[in-house]
Amino acid sequence: MVITMVQHMKCKKQHDLKDLLDIVRLLRSDCGCPWDREQTHQSVRGEFLEEAYEAVDAIDQRDSAALCEELGDVLLQVVFHSQIESESGGFAFEDVVDGICKKLILRHPHVFGDVIAETPGEVKKNWDEIKRREKGQSSYTETLKSVPKAMPALMRAAKVQNRAKKAGFDWPEISGALDKITEETAELRTAIADGQAGEIENELGDLLFSVVNVSRFIKVNPERAAELATEKFISRFDRLERLAAQRGIDMKESSLAQLDALWDEIKNR
């Protein structure tokens, strides 16, 4: 039976979701793949994150072909984790599909019910309120605690701050947030001067958290801004390295002042 299935899969020109479910079930079986068979939720946790990031990268690159492939990899992760769970008597893939369908119906009462929501803002407000009721969150603190710790730190900070804002806890204008950066920078300088490692880490965290606060006011995604800054640094460093080579300058043997001068030259071009 397994041989027949394998032959069928190899000859099929167009596969569907049922095929994917059957393939993963086969890979996890005694007749399947030793590597796939021994995996757990925890062992492939990193792959799930990696595939999600690769899908986002394809979106950023506006690469439709790559996005199609990466979405397949993300879907595989969903199916794979569902198969692991079903083998231990937990939920199955069908339960995942059923759950998300019910959630979409429940959280769109303006489409599937008699609630009126004519703007994206009204939709979001309804969504958040329904979500709080679903999860039994009776306080704003509970909504803050529910933000996943596995999120990238800047993204999580922004989400926590946005939820605190809904409770009325926020600067009335951007000047307060900007002043907080100055305050936290001074406190970080003091911690560095005192040489207390734990305090330095705390103050650096406070500074980063304050920068995220400013990003919210100017409606800039802090994670995206950090990504762009890193890409800009890599691009300029590449030009710096090539310029140094053209002028016969050994970067390792050069002073910081020399490299800084080259850096400024590149920035000003």
C-alpha positions as a LaTeX table, in Angstrom:
\begin{tabular}{lrrr}
\hline
Residue & $x$ (\AA) & $y$ (\AA) & $z$ (\AA) \\
\hline
Met1 & 0.00 & 0.00 & 0.00 \\
Val2 & 2.87 & 2.36 & 0.86 \\
Ile3 & 4.58 & 1.54 & $-2.46$ \\
Thr4 & 1.36 & 2.31 & $-4.33$ \\
Met5 & 1.01 & 5.63 & $-2.54$ \\
Val6 & 4.62 & 6.59 & $-3.24$ \\
Gln7 & 4.23 & 5.80 & $-6.94$ \\
His8 & 0.98 & 7.75 & $-7.07$ \\
Met9 & 2.58 & 10.81 & $-5.46$ \\
Lys10 & 5.57 & 10.70 & $-7.81$ \\
Cys11 & 3.39 & 10.52 & $-10.92$ \\
Lys12 & 0.84 & 13.14 & $-9.92$ \\
Lys13 & 1.17 & 16.42 & $-11.83$ \\
Gln14 & $-0.76$ & 18.64 & $-9.42$ \\
His15 & $-0.89$ & 17.99 & $-5.69$ \\
Asp16 & $-3.45$ & 19.25 & $-3.20$ \\
Leu17 & $-3.77$ & 19.68 & 0.56 \\
Lys18 & $-4.81$ & 16.05 & 1.06 \\
Asp19 & $-1.59$ & 14.96 & $-0.62$ \\
Leu20 & 0.44 & 17.11 & 1.76 \\
Leu21 & $-1.31$ & 15.61 & 4.77 \\
Asp22 & $-0.72$ & 12.08 & 3.42 \\
Ile23 & 2.95 & 12.77 & 2.68 \\
Val24 & 3.65 & 14.13 & 6.16 \\
Arg25 & 1.77 & 11.21 & 7.71 \\
Leu26 & 3.93 & 8.81 & 5.66 \\
Leu27 & 7.17 & 10.59 & 6.56 \\
Arg28 & 6.30 & 10.29 & 10.25 \\
Ser29 & 5.37 & 6.60 & 9.98 \\
Asp30 & 7.55 & 3.54 & 10.54 \\
Cys31 & 7.89 & 3.25 & 6.77 \\
Gly32 & 8.88 & 6.87 & 6.38 \\
Cys33 & 11.90 & 9.04 & 7.16 \\
Pro34 & 14.06 & 8.42 & 10.29 \\
Trp35 & 14.74 & 12.15 & 10.69 \\
Asp36 & 11.11 & 13.25 & 10.36 \\
Arg37 & 9.98 & 10.46 & 12.66 \\
Glu38 & 12.11 & 11.55 & 15.62 \\
Gln39 & 11.20 & 15.25 & 15.54 \\
Thr40 & 9.14 & 16.94 & 18.28 \\
His41 & 7.43 & 20.32 & 18.63 \\
Gln42 & 10.53 & 21.58 & 20.44 \\
Ser43 & 13.12 & 20.21 & 18.02 \\
Val44 & 11.60 & 21.95 & 14.99 \\
Arg45 & 10.57 & 25.13 & 16.80 \\
Gly46 & 13.44 & 27.06 & 15.23 \\
Glu47 & 12.53 & 25.90 & 11.73 \\
Phe48 & 9.04 & 27.36 & 12.17 \\
Leu49 & 10.48 & 30.78 & 12.97 \\
Glu50 & 13.03 & 30.52 & 10.17 \\
Glu51 & 10.41 & 29.68 & 7.55 \\
Ala52 & 8.20 & 32.55 & 8.70 \\
Tyr53 & 11.13 & 34.99 & 8.41 \\
Glu54 & 11.98 & 33.68 & 4.94 \\
Ala55 & 8.38 & 34.25 & 3.85 \\
Val56 & 8.52 & 37.81 & 5.18 \\
Asp57 & 11.82 & 38.35 & 3.37 \\
Ala58 & 10.20 & 37.23 & 0.11 \\
Ile59 & 7.44 & 39.77 & 0.73 \\
Asp60 & 10.01 & 42.51 & 1.34 \\
Gln61 & 11.85 & 41.52 & $-1.85$ \\
Arg62 & 8.54 & 41.55 & $-3.76$ \\
Asp63 & 9.51 & 38.12 & $-5.09$ \\
Ser64 & 6.27 & 36.33 & $-5.91$ \\
Ala65 & 7.92 & 33.03 & $-6.88$ \\
Ala66 & 9.94 & 32.95 & $-3.67$ \\
Leu67 & 6.85 & 33.85 & $-1.63$ \\
Cys68 & 4.93 & 30.95 & $-3.15$ \\
Glu69 & 7.72 & 28.57 & $-2.15$ \\
Glu70 & 8.14 & 30.00 & 1.35 \\
Leu71 & 4.41 & 29.92 & 2.06 \\
Gly72 & 4.58 & 26.23 & 1.21 \\
Asp73 & 7.35 & 25.81 & 3.78 \\
Val74 & 5.23 & 27.63 & 6.40 \\
Leu75 & 2.24 & 25.44 & 5.55 \\
Leu76 & 4.44 & 22.36 & 5.96 \\
Gln77 & 5.31 & 23.50 & 9.47 \\
Val78 & 1.62 & 23.81 & 10.36 \\
Val79 & 0.86 & 20.36 & 8.97 \\
Phe80 & 3.95 & 18.83 & 10.58 \\
His81 & 3.14 & 20.16 & 14.06 \\
Ser82 & $-0.48$ & 19.07 & 13.65 \\
Gln83 & 0.65 & 15.55 & 12.74 \\
Ile84 & 2.95 & 15.37 & 15.78 \\
Glu85 & 0.06 & 16.42 & 18.00 \\
Ser86 & $-2.43$ & 13.99 & 16.48 \\
Glu87 & $-0.06$ & 11.07 & 17.07 \\
Ser88 & $-0.18$ & 11.72 & 20.81 \\
Gly89 & $-3.96$ & 11.96 & 20.87 \\
Gly90 & $-4.10$ & 15.75 & 20.72 \\
Phe91 & $-5.56$ & 17.91 & 17.98 \\
Ala92 & $-5.38$ & 17.19 & 14.25 \\
Phe93 & $-4.96$ & 19.46 & 11.23 \\
Glu94 & $-8.73$ & 19.47 & 10.76 \\
Asp95 & $-9.09$ & 20.93 & 14.26 \\
Val96 & $-6.66$ & 23.72 & 13.36 \\
Val97 & $-8.72$ & 24.57 & 10.28 \\
Asp98 & $-11.98$ & 24.37 & 12.21 \\
Gly99 & $-10.60$ & 26.62 & 14.95 \\
Ile100 & $-9.40$ & 29.38 & 12.65 \\
Cys101 & $-12.66$ & 29.33 & 10.66 \\
Lys102 & $-14.70$ & 29.71 & 13.83 \\
Lys103 & $-12.41$ & 32.48 & 15.05 \\
Leu104 & $-12.76$ & 34.44 & 11.79 \\
Ile105 & $-16.55$ & 34.12 & 11.89 \\
Leu106 & $-16.72$ & 35.17 & 15.53 \\
Arg107 & $-14.36$ & 38.13 & 15.12 \\
His108 & $-16.12$ & 39.49 & 12.04 \\
Pro109 & $-19.61$ & 40.12 & 13.43 \\
His110 & $-20.02$ & 42.95 & 10.92 \\
Val111 & $-19.82$ & 40.31 & 8.15 \\
Phe112 & $-21.36$ & 37.22 & 9.78 \\
Gly113 & $-23.64$ & 39.02 & 12.24 \\
Asp114 & $-25.60$ & 42.22 & 12.71 \\
Val115 & $-22.84$ & 44.44 & 14.12 \\
Ile116 & $-22.10$ & 47.60 & 12.15 \\
Ala117 & $-18.42$ & 48.44 & 11.49 \\
Glu118 & $-17.81$ & 50.68 & 8.50 \\
Thr119 & $-14.17$ & 51.66 & 9.07 \\
Pro120 & $-10.95$ & 49.68 & 9.67 \\
Gly121 & $-10.72$ & 51.37 & 13.07 \\
Glu122 & $-14.15$ & 50.13 & 14.14 \\
Val123 & $-13.28$ & 46.63 & 12.91 \\
Lys124 & $-10.04$ & 46.62 & 14.92 \\
Lys125 & $-11.82$ & 47.86 & 18.04 \\
Asn126 & $-14.42$ & 45.09 & 17.77 \\
Trp127 & $-11.70$ & 42.51 & 17.11 \\
Asp128 & $-9.74$ & 43.50 & 20.22 \\
Glu129 & $-12.82$ & 43.49 & 22.44 \\
Ile130 & $-13.94$ & 40.06 & 21.19 \\
Lys131 & $-10.41$ & 38.74 & 21.65 \\
Arg132 & $-10.32$ & 39.93 & 25.26 \\
Arg133 & $-13.63$ & 38.20 & 25.98 \\
Glu134 & $-12.47$ & 34.99 & 24.28 \\
Lys135 & $-9.32$ & 34.81 & 26.36 \\
Gly136 & $-11.06$ & 35.83 & 29.57 \\
Gln137 & $-8.86$ & 38.89 & 30.02 \\
Ser138 & $-10.49$ & 41.10 & 32.64 \\
Ser139 & $-7.61$ & 43.56 & 33.05 \\
Tyr140 & $-5.28$ & 45.47 & 30.75 \\
Thr141 & $-2.30$ & 43.87 & 32.52 \\
Glu142 & $-3.50$ & 40.47 & 31.32 \\
Thr143 & $-3.48$ & 41.74 & 27.73 \\
Leu144 & 0.12 & 42.92 & 28.19 \\
Lys145 & 1.21 & 39.60 & 29.66 \\
Ser146 & $-0.38$ & 37.73 & 26.77 \\
Val147 & 2.01 & 39.25 & 24.22 \\
Pro148 & 4.26 & 36.29 & 23.26 \\
Lys149 & 7.74 & 36.37 & 24.78 \\
Ala150 & 9.10 & 34.62 & 21.67 \\
Met151 & 8.46 & 37.76 & 19.60 \\
Pro152 & 11.46 & 39.87 & 18.53 \\
Ala153 & 12.12 & 42.26 & 21.44 \\
Leu154 & 11.38 & 45.53 & 19.63 \\
Met155 & 8.19 & 44.14 & 18.11 \\
Arg156 & 7.04 & 42.88 & 21.50 \\
Ala157 & 7.84 & 46.22 & 23.15 \\
Ala158 & 5.74 & 48.08 & 20.57 \\
Lys159 & 2.82 & 45.69 & 21.01 \\
Val160 & 2.94 & 45.98 & 24.80 \\
Gln161 & 3.06 & 49.78 & 24.58 \\
Asn162 & 0.13 & 49.88 & 22.18 \\
Arg163 & $-1.94$ & 47.79 & 24.58 \\
Ala164 & $-0.97$ & 50.03 & 27.50 \\
Lys165 & $-2.09$ & 52.99 & 25.39 \\
Lys166 & $-5.60$ & 51.51 & 25.21 \\
Ala167 & $-5.72$ & 51.82 & 29.01 \\
Gly168 & $-4.87$ & 55.53 & 28.69 \\
Phe169 & $-1.26$ & 55.07 & 29.80 \\
Asp170 & 0.72 & 56.99 & 27.20 \\
Trp171 & 2.43 & 60.29 & 26.58 \\
Pro172 & $-0.04$ & 62.94 & 25.37 \\
Glu173 & 2.46 & 64.01 & 22.70 \\
Ile174 & 5.80 & 62.96 & 21.24 \\
Ser175 & 7.85 & 65.50 & 23.21 \\
Gly176 & 7.44 & 63.45 & 26.39 \\
Ala177 & 8.67 & 60.32 & 24.62 \\
Leu178 & 11.66 & 62.18 & 23.15 \\
Asp179 & 12.57 & 63.64 & 26.55 \\
Lys180 & 12.49 & 60.12 & 27.96 \\
Ile181 & 15.23 & 59.09 & 25.51 \\
Thr182 & 17.43 & 61.90 & 26.81 \\
Glu183 & 16.72 & 60.86 & 30.40 \\
Glu184 & 17.43 & 57.18 & 29.77 \\
Thr185 & 20.63 & 58.01 & 27.85 \\
Ala186 & 21.92 & 59.96 & 30.85 \\
Glu187 & 21.06 & 57.07 & 33.18 \\
Leu188 & 22.88 & 54.65 & 30.87 \\
Arg189 & 25.97 & 56.89 & 30.91 \\
Thr190 & 25.90 & 56.88 & 34.71 \\
Ala191 & 25.54 & 53.09 & 34.84 \\
Ile192 & 28.48 & 52.66 & 32.45 \\
Ala193 & 30.60 & 55.04 & 34.54 \\
Asp194 & 29.73 & 53.05 & 37.68 \\
Gly195 & 30.69 & 49.81 & 35.91 \\
Gln196 & 27.74 & 47.77 & 37.19 \\
Ala197 & 27.00 & 45.18 & 34.50 \\
Gly198 & 23.46 & 44.39 & 35.66 \\
Glu199 & 22.52 & 48.05 & 35.88 \\
Ile200 & 24.04 & 48.75 & 32.46 \\
Glu201 & 21.84 & 46.06 & 30.93 \\
Asn202 & 18.75 & 47.45 & 32.66 \\
Glu203 & 19.42 & 51.02 & 31.55 \\
Leu204 & 20.17 & 49.96 & 27.98 \\
Gly205 & 16.86 & 48.10 & 27.95 \\
Asp206 & 15.07 & 51.21 & 29.23 \\
Leu207 & 16.69 & 53.27 & 26.47 \\
Leu208 & 15.62 & 50.82 & 23.75 \\
Phe209 & 12.10 & 50.71 & 25.21 \\
Ser210 & 11.99 & 54.52 & 25.07 \\
Val211 & 13.11 & 54.53 & 21.44 \\
Val212 & 10.26 & 52.15 & 20.63 \\
Asn213 & 7.89 & 54.61 & 22.30 \\
Val214 & 9.02 & 57.33 & 19.92 \\
Ser215 & 8.62 & 54.98 & 16.95 \\
Arg216 & 4.94 & 54.56 & 17.82 \\
Phe217 & 4.33 & 58.31 & 17.76 \\
Ile218 & 5.93 & 58.71 & 14.33 \\
Lys219 & 4.19 & 55.51 & 13.11 \\
Val220 & 7.42 & 53.71 & 12.23 \\
Asn221 & 7.80 & 49.98 & 12.82 \\
Pro222 & 10.85 & 49.79 & 15.14 \\
Glu223 & 11.78 & 46.31 & 13.95 \\
Arg224 & 11.69 & 47.48 & 10.34 \\
Ala225 & 13.66 & 50.63 & 11.18 \\
Ala226 & 16.36 & 48.51 & 12.86 \\
Glu227 & 16.44 & 46.21 & 9.82 \\
Leu228 & 16.90 & 49.16 & 7.46 \\
Ala229 & 19.63 & 50.64 & 9.66 \\
Thr230 & 21.49 & 47.33 & 9.64 \\
Glu231 & 21.20 & 47.00 & 5.86 \\
Lys232 & 22.42 & 50.59 & 5.46 \\
Phe233 & 25.40 & 49.86 & 7.70 \\
Ile234 & 26.29 & 46.74 & 5.69 \\
Ser235 & 26.07 & 48.69 & 2.42 \\
Arg236 & 28.25 & 51.52 & 3.71 \\
Phe237 & 30.73 & 49.11 & 5.28 \\
Asp238 & 31.04 & 47.35 & 1.92 \\
Arg239 & 31.83 & 50.67 & 0.24 \\
Leu240 & 34.23 & 51.54 & 3.07 \\
Glu241 & 36.13 & 48.28 & 2.64 \\
Arg242 & 36.38 & 48.70 & $-1.14$ \\
Leu243 & 37.47 & 52.34 & $-0.82$ \\
Ala244 & 40.14 & 51.39 & 1.70 \\
Ala245 & 41.43 & 48.67 & $-0.64$ \\
Gln246 & 41.53 & 51.10 & $-3.57$ \\
Arg247 & 43.70 & 53.47 & $-1.54$ \\
Gly248 & 45.96 & 50.77 & $-0.20$ \\
Ile249 & 44.71 & 51.17 & 3.36 \\
Asp250 & 44.82 & 48.19 & 5.72 \\
Met251 & 41.69 & 48.54 & 7.82 \\
Lys252 & 43.05 & 46.49 & 10.70 \\
Glu253 & 46.15 & 48.65 & 10.92 \\
Ser254 & 44.34 & 51.98 & 10.48 \\
Ser255 & 43.27 & 54.25 & 13.29 \\
Leu256 & 39.62 & 54.83 & 14.05 \\
Ala257 & 40.08 & 58.44 & 12.95 \\
Gln258 & 41.26 & 57.30 & 9.50 \\
Leu259 & 38.36 & 54.91 & 9.08 \\
Asp260 & 35.93 & 57.53 & 10.38 \\
Ala261 & 37.16 & 59.95 & 7.72 \\
Leu262 & 36.52 & 57.36 & 5.01 \\
Trp263 & 33.11 & 56.62 & 6.50 \\
Asp264 & 32.16 & 60.31 & 6.43 \\
Glu265 & 33.37 & 60.54 & 2.83 \\
Ile266 & 31.10 & 57.67 & 1.84 \\
Lys267 & 28.13 & 59.13 & 3.73 \\
Asn268 & 28.51 & 62.51 & 2.03 \\
Arg269 & 28.73 & 61.17 & $-1.51$ \\
\hline
\end{tabular}
